[in-house]
Amino acid sequence: DPKSKPCALRRQGEAAGPAAAKSAANNWRDLELEKRIEHALIKGIDEHIVKDIEEARTCGKYEKPLRIIEGPLMDGMNVIGDLFGAGKMFLPQVIKSARVMKRGVGHLIPFMEKEKEEAARAAGKDPSEMEAENAGVIVIATVKGDVHDIGKNIVSVVLGCNNFKVIDLGVMCECKKIIDAVIEHKADILGLSGLITPSLDEMVTVAKEMQKAGLKQPILIGGATTSRMHTAVKLEPQYTNGQVVYVLDASRAVPVCQSFVTPALREDFISDTRETYAELREEFYAGLEDRKFLTMDDTRKQKYTIDWKDAANAPVKPKQLGTRVFDNFPLEDVIGAIDWNPFFQVWQLRGRYPNRGYPKIFNDETVGSEAKKLFDEAMEMLEDWKKNKSIRLRGIVGIYPASAVNEDDIELYMPEDDEARSEAKCLLYGLRQQAEKEDGEQYFALGDFIAPKETGIKDYVGMFVTSAGFGLEEITKKYKNADDDYSYILAEALADRLAEAFAEVVHVIVRKEMWGYAPDENLSYDDLLKVKYQGIRPAPGYPSQPDHTEKRTMWDLMNVEDETGVQLTESLAMLPAASVSGLYFAAPKAQYFAVGKIDQTQVVEYAQRKKMDIKEAEKWLRTMLNYEP
């Protein structure tokens, strides 16, 4: 009968349908109590953990709630630590396991507090003075002026999973606040995090002040701009009382911390680290001695040149000069432009050739299934944001008449002064490559991509700020209150990707509509991420112009804070953290480059042009100096 329902026949070995699959998935609920708790931790399932922990508390097997934490909960976390260390379990799973652990411990805390109060009264002590046992205490902070904390949050969760007591001071932490916390909490270790280059200098300040205070706690260093070389050259010599160690990511943080708090490992670990860092310093200074730097006159004689008389290089007059504000830009118009590769890197998921990068990573036999699960959960979160309008995308674009001046700088004029260009509104200052290259190679500065003033050719420069951070604080606060580390780290990572994707989409609008120099451009998102379009968008604080102070000019010119709400911190990080800014150059021959190391003569000249104190200039350019200021 064609209208009858098919019978439930299936081939041998074939799945028995949704009901049977669900039943099989829940078979672990028939295990003994401790194995159920371990399974829930390893699989990141928090649905039954409170029920199981309450059963453990009342079954009579564990005399105190603390014994449940020290027993089945920590046993499960130790298995997770071993699997993570062996590369058989991955960061998203570990963070989900931490969520289960927190909910289990959270159920026990009221009972432990009551027990502690009773024990303290019986002993005639203050309950607040009785500390729970832990593997060690670590104070962790994002340094002054910096607002980025995704990596720090991940490290905090992973260390917490390994029974370290983590005192997280948050972001933009003053040096005094950090040192006071180390003393107050009797910390065994201090962890410092930062993303932007000025944070490197702030870390040096903290190390110096730790030394002055006579403290000896080891300092862990991490974050996007940090490195083993910087730690060895700039940080370790400032802190001889204790040891400074660079930590690449969360998976390295646990063994490093365990080495510091384990007496049998500590001395050998410190000795090996000091020996390695001494070798790195020798290598660094030998490299500087070998490196030759041209004078500024010589670099400018060999500067990158564009034939402005060639019609192919003729600047296009923008269709819209001045600023345009984007408020509540549609999320659905941005999601497709997300570059997922940095997202997976945040979660330490890396496929092996030939399955590197998105979407090939899903085919990787080791990380593929976990990457796909993470991606699906990310898309689910994005759909929720889209539906509930939880995240607001805000941005601004400005396009201004411009001329190259002083060899390396760019003069900007107000839109109404485009024809006469009688009065410069402000200057964008440039730094030029100076380290010696092979014969015939040219030396770049951003000003090379703009027509020189003396040519009389009218050229233009654009700038932008995009943010996906408005609404994020409310989202993450909700997750933090629910002890849901996984979701709030996922939300932060997604907001960062959205800000970058928003910048990509706005750049398309600029090229095709506002500036209009590429009206017929028709590139896929994949082509956009491969930078197949005309023009570049370098950012202050990055290789083509490493000076973060150039952001101030952008903020003043476009009135960014009033128009968008995006602020600059004292270290010139953007707030909200999920924000991106940069410049637009439209020249067909404009290209990305790294300024690299520069010498004192260029720094002195640059400071004079900017009317900036030389010490101030050296502070902002410290990471690229070929000398010790």
C-alpha positions in Angstrom: 0.0 0.0 0.0 1.7 3.2 -1.1 0.0 5.2 1.7 1.2 2.9 4.5 4.1 4.0 6.6 7.5 2.2 6.0 8.3 -0.5 8.4 11.3 -0.1 10.8 13.6 -2.4 8.8 17.3 -1.5 8.7 20.5 -3.0 7.4 22.8 -4.8 9.8 25.0 -2.3 11.6 22.8 0.6 10.6 21.7 3.2 13.2 18.3 2.5 14.7 16.9 6.0 14.3 16.7 9.0 16.6 15.1 7.3 19.6 17.7 4.5 19.7 20.5 7.0 19.1 19.2 9.1 22.1 19.0 6.0 24.2 22.6 5.0 23.3 23.8 8.5 24.0 22.3 8.3 27.5 23.6 4.8 28.3 26.3 6.5 30.5 23.6 7.5 32.9 23.6 3.8 34.0 27.2 3.9 35.0 28.3 4.1 38.7 28.2 7.6 40.2 31.9 8.5 39.9 32.0 7.3 36.3 29.0 9.4 35.5 30.7 12.5 36.9 33.9 11.7 35.0 31.9 11.2 31.8 30.0 14.5 32.2 33.2 16.4 32.7 35.0 14.9 29.8 32.1 15.3 27.4 31.2 18.8 28.8 27.6 17.7 29.6 26.2 19.9 32.4 22.6 18.7 32.2 22.8 16.2 35.1 25.8 17.4 37.1 23.9 19.1 39.9 21.8 15.9 40.4 24.9 13.7 40.4 26.8 16.0 42.8 23.9 16.0 45.2 23.7 12.2 45.1 27.5 12.2 45.9 26.9 14.6 48.8 24.0 12.5 50.3 25.1 9.0 49.6 27.2 8.7 52.7 30.4 7.8 50.9 32.0 11.3 51.2 32.2 12.7 54.7 32.6 16.3 53.4 31.6 18.2 50.3 35.4 19.0 49.8 36.1 15.3 49.4 33.8 15.3 46.4 35.8 18.1 44.8 39.1 16.4 45.7 37.8 13.0 44.6 35.5 12.5 41.6 35.6 16.1 40.3 39.4 16.5 40.4 39.9 12.9 39.2 37.8 13.8 36.1 39.7 17.1 35.6 43.0 15.2 35.9 41.9 12.9 33.1 41.0 16.0 31.0 44.4 17.5 31.8 46.2 14.3 30.6 44.0 14.2 27.4 44.6 17.9 26.7 48.3 17.6 27.3 48.5 14.5 25.0 46.6 16.4 22.2 43.6 14.0 22.5 41.3 16.7 23.8 41.0 20.3 22.5 40.4 23.7 24.0 36.7 24.0 23.3 36.1 20.7 25.1 38.3 21.8 28.1 36.4 25.0 28.4 33.1 23.1 28.3 34.5 20.7 31.0 35.3 23.7 33.1 31.7 24.8 32.9 30.6 21.5 34.2 33.2 21.6 37.0 32.1 25.1 38.0 28.4 24.1 38.2 29.3 21.0 40.3 31.5 23.0 42.7 28.8 25.8 42.7 26.3 23.4 44.1 28.7 22.4 46.9 29.8 25.9 47.9 26.9 26.7 50.2 27.4 23.4 52.1 31.1 24.0 52.3 30.6 27.6 53.6 28.3 26.3 56.3 30.7 23.6 57.3 33.6 26.1 57.3 31.7 28.4 59.6 30.9 25.6 62.0 34.5 24.4 62.0 35.8 27.9 62.5 33.5 28.6 65.4 34.5 25.3 67.0 38.2 26.4 66.7 37.5 29.9 67.8 38.7 31.4 64.4 37.3 33.8 61.8 35.8 31.7 58.9 37.2 34.1 56.3 40.7 33.1 57.4 40.3 29.5 56.6 41.5 28.9 53.0 40.6 26.0 50.8 43.5 23.9 49.4 44.7 24.6 45.8 47.6 23.9 43.6 48.8 27.5 43.8 47.5 31.1 43.6 48.0 33.1 40.3 47.1 36.7 39.9 46.4 37.4 36.3 45.7 40.8 34.5 45.6 42.6 31.2 48.0 45.6 31.7 47.2 49.3 31.8 45.7 50.8 28.7 44.9 47.4 27.1 41.3 46.0 26.8 41.9 42.6 25.2 41.3 39.6 27.4 40.2 36.6 25.4 43.5 34.8 25.7 43.7 35.7 29.4 40.2 34.4 30.0 41.1 31.1 28.3 44.3 30.7 30.4 42.3 31.5 33.6 39.8 28.7 32.9 42.4 26.1 32.0 44.4 26.9 35.1 41.3 26.7 37.2 40.6 23.3 35.8 44.0 22.3 37.1 43.1 23.4 40.7 45.0 26.7 40.6 43.2 29.5 42.4 43.0 32.3 39.8 42.6 35.9 40.9 41.5 37.7 37.6 42.0 41.5 37.9 40.4 42.1 34.5 41.6 44.6 31.9 43.4 48.0 32.0 45.1 47.2 35.3 47.4 49.8 36.8 50.8 48.6 37.9 50.1 49.4 41.6 46.8 47.4 41.5 48.6 44.4 40.1 51.4 44.5 42.7 49.0 45.1 45.6 47.0 42.1 44.5 50.1 39.9 44.3 50.9 40.9 47.9 47.3 40.7 49.2 46.5 37.3 47.8 50.0 35.9 48.6 50.3 34.9 45.0 52.6 32.1 43.8 52.7 33.4 40.2 51.7 36.6 38.3 50.4 36.5 34.8 50.4 39.5 32.5 48.5 39.8 29.2 48.4 42.4 26.4 47.6 42.7 22.7 48.8 46.1 21.6 52.5 47.1 21.4 52.3 49.7 24.1 51.4 46.9 26.5 55.0 45.5 26.0 56.4 48.6 27.6 53.8 48.5 30.4 54.9 44.9 31.2 58.5 46.2 31.5 57.2 48.7 34.0 55.5 46.0 36.1 58.6 43.9 36.1 60.7 46.9 37.2 58.2 47.7 40.0 58.1 44.0 41.1 61.9 44.2 41.4 61.8 47.4 43.4 59.1 46.0 45.7 61.5 43.0 46.5 58.9 40.5 45.2 60.1 37.2 43.8 57.0 35.6 42.2 57.5 34.3 38.7 55.9 36.4 36.0 54.1 34.7 33.0 53.9 36.8 29.8 51.3 36.2 27.1 49.4 38.0 24.4 49.4 38.6 20.6 52.4 41.1 20.5 54.5 39.3 23.2 57.2 36.9 22.2 60.0 34.8 23.7 62.6 37.1 22.2 61.0 40.3 23.7 60.7 38.5 27.1 64.3 37.5 27.0 65.7 40.8 25.8 63.4 43.4 27.5 61.8 41.8 30.5 64.0 39.2 32.1 67.0 41.6 32.7 64.6 43.9 34.6 63.5 41.2 37.1 66.5 39.4 38.6 64.6 38.7 41.8 62.4 36.2 40.1 61.8 34.6 36.7 59.9 35.9 33.7 58.6 33.3 31.2 56.9 33.7 27.9 53.8 31.4 27.5 52.6 30.8 23.9 49.1 29.7 24.8 46.8 28.0 27.4 48.2 24.5 26.7 51.7 25.7 27.8 50.5 27.7 30.8 49.6 24.6 33.0 53.0 22.8 32.8 54.9 26.1 33.3 52.8 27.0 36.4 53.2 23.4 37.7 57.0 23.7 37.3 57.0 26.8 39.4 54.9 25.4 42.3 56.5 22.0 42.4 59.8 22.2 44.4 61.3 19.2 42.6 60.9 20.9 39.2 61.3 24.6 40.0 65.1 25.1 40.1 65.8 23.1 37.0 63.0 24.8 35.1 64.3 28.3 36.1 67.9 27.3 35.3 66.9 26.0 31.8 64.8 29.1 31.1 67.6 31.5 32.1 70.1 29.7 29.9 67.7 29.7 26.9 67.0 33.5 27.4 70.7 34.3 27.7 71.3 32.6 24.3 68.3 34.5 22.8 69.8 37.8 24.0 73.1 37.0 22.5 71.4 36.1 19.2 69.4 39.4 19.3 72.3 41.7 19.9 74.5 39.9 17.4 71.7 40.4 14.8 71.6 44.1 15.5 75.3 44.4 15.0 75.2 42.6 11.7 72.3 44.8 10.5 73.2 47.9 8.6 71.0 51.0 8.4 70.9 53.6 5.7 70.8 57.3 6.4 67.5 59.0 5.9 68.9 60.8 2.9 69.9 57.5 1.3 66.6 55.8 2.0 64.7 58.7 0.4 66.9 58.6 -2.6 65.9 55.0 -3.0 62.2 55.5 -2.0 59.4 53.7 -3.7 58.1 55.8 -6.6 54.9 55.8 -8.6 54.7 57.4 -12.0 51.9 59.8 -11.4 51.9 61.0 -15.0 50.8 57.5 -16.1 47.0 57.5 -16.5 46.8 54.1 -14.9 48.0 55.7 -11.6 45.8 58.8 -11.8 43.9 59.2 -8.5 40.1 59.0 -8.7 38.1 61.8 -7.1 35.8 60.3 -4.5 32.0 60.5 -5.0 31.6 61.4 -1.4 34.1 63.4 0.6 33.9 63.8 4.4 32.4 61.3 6.8 29.6 58.7 6.7 28.4 57.0 9.9 27.1 53.4 9.9 24.8 52.7 12.9 23.1 49.4 13.5 24.6 48.0 10.3 22.8 44.7 9.4 24.5 41.7 11.0 23.3 39.5 8.1 25.3 41.6 5.6 28.5 40.9 7.6 28.4 37.3 8.7 29.4 36.0 5.2 32.6 38.1 5.3 34.0 36.5 8.5 37.5 35.1 8.3 37.2 31.9 10.3 40.9 31.0 10.4 41.8 33.4 13.3 38.7 32.2 15.1 40.0 28.6 15.1 43.4 29.8 16.1 41.9 31.5 19.2 40.6 28.0 20.1 44.0 26.4 19.3 42.4 24.2 16.6 44.9 23.8 13.8 44.4 21.3 10.9 47.4 19.6 9.3 48.2 19.8 5.6 46.2 19.4 3.4 43.5 20.3 5.8 44.8 23.7 7.1 42.4 26.6 7.1 38.6 27.0 6.9 36.7 25.0 5.6 39.3 22.3 5.0 39.9 22.0 8.8 36.6 20.1 9.1 38.2 17.2 7.1 41.2 17.0 9.5 41.1 13.6 11.2 42.4 15.0 14.5 40.6 18.3 15.0 38.0 18.2 12.3 34.9 17.1 14.2 35.6 19.4 17.1 36.2 22.3 14.7 32.9 21.6 13.0 31.0 21.4 16.4 32.6 24.7 17.4 31.7 26.3 14.1 28.0 25.1 14.4 27.7 26.5 17.9 29.2 29.8 16.7 26.7 30.0 13.9 23.9 29.3 16.3 25.1 32.2 18.5 25.3 34.5 15.5 21.8 33.5 14.6 20.6 34.4 18.1 22.3 37.8 17.9 20.8 38.4 14.6 17.3 37.5 15.7 17.5 39.4 19.0 19.6 42.3 17.7 21.9 41.7 20.7 25.0 43.1 19.0 25.0 46.6 17.3 27.5 47.2 14.5 28.7 50.8 14.5 31.3 52.5 12.3 32.5 55.6 10.5 34.3 56.3 7.3 36.1 59.6 6.4 37.6 60.5 3.0 39.7 63.6 2.6 41.8 65.5 0.1 45.5 64.6 0.6 49.0 65.4 -0.6 52.3 63.8 0.2 54.7 66.2 1.9 58.1 66.1 3.7 59.0 63.0 1.8 57.3 60.7 4.3 54.1 62.5 5.5 50.6 63.1 4.2 48.8 66.5 4.5 45.0 66.3 4.8 42.5 69.0 3.9 38.8 69.5 4.7 36.4 68.5 1.9 35.4 72.1 1.2 39.1 72.9 0.6 39.5 70.2 -2.1 40.0 72.6 -5.0 42.2 75.3 -3.4 43.9 73.1 -0.7 44.9 76.3 0.9 45.1 75.2 4.5 46.1 71.7 5.8 43.8 70.5 8.5 46.3 67.9 9.9 49.1 65.6 8.9 49.5 61.8 8.9 53.1 61.1 9.8 55.0 58.3 8.2 58.0 56.1 9.0 60.3 54.8 6.3 62.1 51.5 6.0 65.7 52.0 6.9 67.4 48.5 7.3 69.7 47.9 4.4 68.2 45.8 1.5 69.6 44.1 -1.5 70.9 46.3 -4.3 68.1 47.9 -6.3 65.3 47.3 -3.7 63.3 50.3 -2.7 62.4 51.7 0.7 58.8 52.2 1.6 56.8 54.8 3.6 53.0 55.2 3.4 53.4 58.7 1.9 54.8 57.0 -1.2 51.2 56.0 -2.2 49.9 59.5 -2.3 50.7 62.1 -5.1 53.3 64.6 -3.9 52.0 68.2 -3.4 54.5 69.6 -5.9 52.9 67.6 -8.7 49.6 69.5 -8.4 47.8 66.2 -8.7 44.8 66.0 -6.4 44.8 62.8 -4.4 42.8 61.4 -1.4 43.1 59.4 1.8 40.4 57.5 3.6 40.1 56.2 7.2 37.6 54.1 9.1 36.6 52.7 12.5 34.3 49.6 12.8 33.0 48.0 16.0 31.1 44.9 16.9 31.4 45.5 20.6 28.2 47.4 21.5 25.9 45.0 23.4 28.7 42.5 24.0 29.2 43.4 27.7 25.6 42.6 28.5 25.9 39.2 26.7 29.1 38.2 28.4 27.9 39.4 31.8 24.9 37.0 31.5 27.3 34.1 30.7 29.7 35.0 33.4 26.9 35.1 36.0 25.9 31.6 34.8 29.5 30.4 35.2 29.4 29.7 31.5 33.0 30.3 30.5 32.6 28.6 27.1 29.8 30.8 25.9 31.4 34.1 27.0 34.7 33.3 25.4 32.9 32.2 22.3 31.0 35.5 22.3 34.2 37.6 22.7 35.9 35.6 19.9 32.9 36.1 17.6 32.7 39.8 18.2 36.3 40.2 17.2 35.7 38.4 14.0 32.6 40.5 13.3 34.5 43.7 13.7 37.0 42.5 11.1 34.3 41.3 8.8 32.4 44.6 9.2 35.7 46.4 8.2 35.8 44.2 5.1 32.2 44.9 4.1 32.6 48.7 4.7 35.8 48.7 2.5 33.7 47.2 -0.3 31.2 50.0 0.1 34.0 52.6 0.0 35.7 51.1 -3.1 32.4 50.7 -5.1 30.2 53.6 -3.9 31.7 56.3 -1.6 35.1 56.6 -3.3 34.0 54.7 -6.3 37.3 53.9 -7.8 36.3 50.2 -8.3 32.6 50.5 -9.2 32.5 47.2 -11.2 34.3 45.1 -8.6 32.6 41.8 -8.1 34.7 39.7 -5.7 33.6 36.7 -3.6 34.2 36.8 0.1 37.0 34.4 -0.4 38.7 36.8 -2.8 38.2 39.7 -0.4 40.1 37.7 2.3 42.8 37.0 -0.2 43.1 40.9 -0.7 42.4 40.6 -4.5 40.9 44.2 -4.6 42.6 47.4 -5.4 44.1 49.4 -2.5 45.1 48.7 1.0 43.9 49.5 4.6 46.9 49.7 6.9 46.3 50.4 10.6 48.3 52.6 13.0 50.2 50.4 15.4 50.8 47.7 12.8 53.8 47.1 10.5 53.3 49.8 7.9 52.9 52.5 10.5 53.8 51.2 14.0 53.0 54.4 15.8 49.7 54.1 17.7 49.5 57.8 18.3 48.4 58.3 14.7 45.0 57.1 15.8 44.5 60.4 17.7 44.5 62.3 14.4 41.8 59.9 13.0 39.7 60.2 16.1 39.9 64.1 16.1 39.3 64.5 12.4 36.3 62.2 12.2 35.0 63.0 15.7 34.9 59.2 16.2 34.0 59.0 19.9 30.9 61.3 19.5 29.8 59.7 16.3 30.3 56.1 17.1 31.0 55.7 20.9 34.3 54.0 20.2 36.9 55.4 22.6 40.7 55.3 22.8 42.4 54.2 26.1 45.6 55.9 27.4 47.6 53.2 25.6 45.5 53.9 22.5 43.7 50.6 22.5 40.1 50.8 21.2 37.1 50.4 23.5 35.0 48.3 23.0 37.8 45.9 22.4 36.0 44.3 19.4 36.9 47.3 17.2 39.1 47.9 14.1 40.5 51.0 12.6 42.8 51.9 9.7 43.5 54.1 6.7 42.5 53.6 3.0 44.9 54.0 0.1 43.4 53.6 -3.3 46.5 53.7 -5.6 46.7 50.6 -7.7 50.4 50.2 -6.7 49.8 50.7 -3.0 51.0 47.6 -1.1 51.5 46.4 2.5 55.0 46.5 3.9 56.8 46.4 7.3 58.8 49.4 8.4 61.0 47.1 10.5 63.8 48.5 12.8 64.8 52.1 12.6 67.7 54.1 14.0 67.9 57.1 16.3 68.3 59.6 13.5 64.9 58.8 12.1 63.3 58.8 15.5 64.7 62.2 16.3 63.5 63.6 12.9 60.1 62.0 13.3 59.6 63.4 16.8 60.6 66.9 15.5 58.1 66.7 12.6 55.3 65.6 15.1 56.4 68.2 17.7 56.7 65.3 20.1 59.2 64.9 22.9 61.9 62.5 21.9 61.3 60.3 25.0 57.6 60.1 24.2 58.4 59.1 20.6 60.8 56.4 21.8 58.2 55.1 24.2 55.6 54.6 21.4 58.2 53.2 19.0 60.2 51.1 21.5 59.6 47.8 19.8 61.1 48.9 16.5 64.2 50.8 17.8 67.6 49.4 16.8 69.1 51.0 20.0 68.4 51.1 23.7 66.9 54.5 24.5 
